[in-house]
Amino acid sequence: MDTHGDMHLDPMALPAEGPFVGQFLHALDPKKRLTIPSEWRELVGLPQRLYIVKGLRDEQCLYVLPDRVFKGMFAKISKLSDDKGRQYARILGANSQMVTWDAQGRIRVNDDMLAFAGIGEQVQLVGSLYRMEMWSHEVWSRTLAASTLTSAGGGITLADAFEYLENTP
């Protein structure tokens, strides 16, 4: 187990290799490979390995986690010795894919993952601090529009995020 084995999945407690910020619109190549931006590859650290996990709840996207973050999740699950721990491990493992990038920085996401997120040719890469997210460009655009429309009625805005971070010990 590495030095981050017992870390909580708290974005503020993660090693200094992140955070992932910004957005990039990329196209899948004919072999369905996606180029990870070079500045994000540098932030992944060692080992140069990513884990792709299906988005949670109603998010039609893919989470892309550096090895250190995925290992932190694994460490938490491995501490559970009951049925629940085995179920968590099983469901996380079954809904994840491990990838490494080639010399050009490309990864190949499997077809099931791409279908889950509705990703065709265009991929919206979104920085989400301790992880990257992969969205269909169309779904991402609708998600942003819906968030803007609902921000007055309870949705989360950029101002809300800053206010929370500034006021949380």
Buried (B, 14 or more C-beta within 10 A) or exposed (E): EEEBEEBEBEEEEBBEBBBBEEEBEBEBEEEBBBBBBEEBBEBBBEEBBBBBBBBEEEBBBBBBBBBBBBBBBBBBBBEEEEEEBEEBBEEBEEBBBEBEBEEEBBBBBEEEBBEBBEBBEBBBBBBBEBBBBBBBBEBBEEBBEEEEEEBEEEEEEEEEEEEEEEEEE
